Amino acid sequence: MCLVSDKIKFCTCVSGSVENLQHYWIWYHYVNGSQINYMGMPVMPTSMTDPNFILNEITLLARLNEPDAFDFPIQPLNNDLFEIVINNHASDNKEPFTYIFKFEKGKWMVSDADSFIIMNHYEEEKSGKIKSALKRKIK
């Protein structure tokens, strides 16, 4: 299991799809009045499979609200979402760890939005690579 670094950096330095990266982020803008309805099969949330989920979520939340977390000037709007994916291509055949945060009242907060909420009500604004993603591995 992995612990997220408190020095994590959200960078825009990427070419191609971020979903090919091991660690990536996507910033979504809320689309008011979206009429799209995607459906599918539910999957087990990351919080059920990662024993360090809460600790990592706290670390990520603190880092998102620091002014030097990004390599670009970010100006999110209320209801925007920020998705962080860690270990996208895990070598041990485990699912990647996904964390979602929502911008409310001038700061990022933990969100329980799932992929269907994102697909139905949000559009991707920006995405990128994560630098210094992990602190250390826990056995």
N, C-alpha and C positions, 0 to 999 in steps of 0.2 A: 504494500500500500504506500501511497505517496502523500507527502505534505507539501502544500503550496507555499512558495516563497513569499515573504512579505516585501520583496524587492522586485516583484513581477512587473513587467513593462508591456503595455499594449501598443504595438507598433503597426504602422500602415505599410511597412516595407515588405510587400509580397506581390508576386505576379502569378496569375492563374487562380484557381479555386483554393480557398482557405481550407476546404474540407479534405485536402490532400496533406495538410500539415498535421504534425503530432499534437501541437497545442495552438488553438486559435480562438478568436473572439468575433462576434457579430453584433453590431449595434442596429436596432430596429426602431423605426418610427411608427407610432400608432396611426392607423388609417381609420378615421371616423366614418361610420356608415358602410363599411365593407360588407358586401353581400355574398362573398365566397364562403362555402361550407365544405371543408375537407373532412373526411372521416377515415378511420383506420383502426388498427388493432392496438390496444394499449400495451405498453411495455413497463417493466418494473422501473420505478424512479431510481436515479443514481443514489439518493439518500438511503435506499434499502440495501445497496450492495457495497457501499464505501464506509468502513468504520470511522474514517477521518472526515466524513462529509461536513459535519457541523463545524469542526475546527477550521477546515479549509474554507468554508463559506464565510466564517467570521473574518479570516485573513483577507479573502478576496473583497469583501464588503469594505473593510477598512482601507484597503489599497485603492479601490475604485473612487473613494471619496477624497483621496489625496491629489493635490494639483499636478504632481509630476508623474502620475501613473501612465499618462499617454504621451506619445511623441507628436501629437497634433492638438490644436485647441478644440476641445470638445464642448459643444453647447447643446446638451440634451434638453428635450422638452418633457413636460409632465406626461406620464404614461409610456415614455420610451422604454424599451427593454434592452438589456445587455446580456448576451449569452456568452459564456466562457466554457470551452471544451478542453479538457486535459486528458492526455493519453489517448488521443483519437485512434492511434494504431498500436494499441497495447500488444506486446509480444506474447502475453500469456492468455490470449483469446478471451479477455474480459472486455466488457463494454467500456466505452469512454465515460469519463465523469463530466457531467454537464451541470452548470450552475447558472441560474437566471436571476437577474436583478432588475428592478423597476425604478425609474426616476420619478420621485414625488417630492414636492415642496423643497426643491433645491438640492436634493441629495439622492444617492442610490440607496435602495432598500431591498431586502430579500423578497423574491417573488415566487409564487407557486405556479406561474404560467407554464403551460406545457406546449409541445410542438404544434398541437392543433390550434391553440389560441394564437400562437405566433403566425401560423399559416393563414388563418382566417381573418386576422385583424391587424397585421403588421407588414411593413415593407422594409427590406434591408436598406439601411442608410450607408453603412461603411463596415469594413471587416479588415482583419489583419492577423498578424503573427504575434505570438506571445514569446517574449524573451525572459530568461531567468524564471521559468515557470515553477520549477520544483526546488524545494529546500534540500531534501534528502529522502532516501528510501527507507521505509520501515519494514522490517521482516516479520 
